Amino acid sequence: MIVRAWAAISTLIVTVMLTVAPVVALQPPAGQEQFVPAKNLPQTEQMPAGPLLLTAYAFIWVAVAFYVWTLWRRLNKVEHEMRALAQKTPRR
């Protein structure tokens, strides 16, 4: 009973935090009342997104390839162990 109450309370807290956080984060900074396009920002405050985006995609693809490679190796190992076990067990 107590565990369910704690689970319900923690779920409620997390839900409220996830609902309120984006609203608070979207508030403009003090002194800025409206949207300012990136092309109107001073040159020092602009950040090129292209290299960052490509780096993020490259990182994700390398991570996925590594994960698939490790799965492939583990599955081969399990198949090898299953073949060895099948050879050791007597046939009926």
C-alpha positions as CSV (number, residue, x, y, z in Angstrom):
1,M,0.0,0.0,0.0
2,I,2.8,2.4,0.9
3,V,4.8,1.5,-2.1
4,R,1.8,2.3,-4.4
5,A,1.3,5.6,-2.7
6,W,5.0,6.5,-3.1
7,A,4.9,5.4,-6.8
8,A,1.8,7.6,-7.4
9,I,3.4,10.6,-5.7
10,S,6.7,10.2,-7.5
11,T,4.8,9.8,-10.8
12,L,2.8,12.9,-10.1
13,I,6.0,14.9,-9.3
14,V,7.8,13.7,-12.4
15,T,4.7,14.5,-14.6
16,V,4.5,18.0,-13.2
17,M,8.2,18.6,-13.6
18,L,8.1,17.4,-17.2
19,T,5.1,19.5,-18.0
20,V,6.3,22.7,-16.3
21,A,10.0,22.6,-17.4
22,P,9.3,23.3,-21.1
23,V,7.0,26.2,-20.3
24,V,9.6,27.8,-18.0
25,A,12.4,27.2,-20.5
26,L,10.5,28.8,-23.4
27,Q,10.2,32.2,-21.6
28,P,12.2,34.9,-23.3
29,P,15.1,36.3,-21.3
30,A,14.6,39.5,-19.3
31,G,14.5,42.6,-21.5
32,Q,13.5,40.6,-24.6
33,E,9.8,40.7,-25.4
34,Q,9.6,39.1,-28.7
35,F,11.3,36.6,-31.0
36,V,14.7,37.7,-32.5
37,P,15.7,35.8,-35.7
38,A,19.1,34.3,-35.7
39,K,20.1,36.4,-38.8
40,N,19.6,39.5,-36.7
41,L,21.9,38.4,-33.9
42,P,25.4,39.8,-33.6
43,Q,28.0,37.7,-35.3
44,T,29.6,36.6,-32.0
45,E,26.4,35.0,-30.8
46,Q,25.8,32.9,-33.8
47,M,26.7,29.2,-33.8
48,P,26.9,27.1,-36.9
49,A,24.6,24.1,-36.5
50,G,25.7,22.1,-39.5
51,P,29.0,20.7,-38.1
52,L,27.3,20.0,-34.7
53,L,24.4,18.2,-36.4
54,L,26.8,16.1,-38.6
55,T,28.9,15.2,-35.6
56,A,25.8,14.1,-33.7
57,Y,24.6,12.0,-36.5
58,A,28.0,10.4,-37.0
59,F,28.3,9.6,-33.3
60,I,24.8,8.0,-33.3
61,W,25.6,5.9,-36.4
62,V,29.0,4.8,-34.9
63,A,27.2,3.9,-31.6
64,V,24.5,1.9,-33.5
65,A,27.1,0.1,-35.6
66,F,29.1,-0.8,-32.4
67,Y,26.0,-2.1,-30.7
68,V,25.0,-4.2,-33.8
69,W,28.6,-5.6,-33.9
70,T,28.6,-6.6,-30.3
71,L,25.2,-8.2,-30.7
72,W,26.5,-10.1,-33.7
73,R,29.5,-11.3,-31.8
74,R,27.4,-12.4,-28.8
75,L,24.9,-14.3,-31.0
76,N,27.8,-16.1,-32.8
77,K,29.2,-17.1,-29.4
78,V,25.8,-18.4,-28.2
79,E,25.3,-20.3,-31.5
80,H,28.8,-21.9,-31.1
81,E,27.9,-22.9,-27.5
82,M,24.6,-24.4,-28.7
83,R,26.4,-26.5,-31.4
84,A,28.9,-27.7,-28.8
85,L,26.1,-28.6,-26.4
86,A,24.2,-30.4,-29.1
87,Q,27.3,-32.5,-29.9
88,K,27.7,-33.4,-26.3
89,T,24.2,-34.5,-25.6
90,P,23.1,-38.0,-26.7
91,R,20.6,-38.3,-29.5
92,R,17.3,-40.1,-28.7
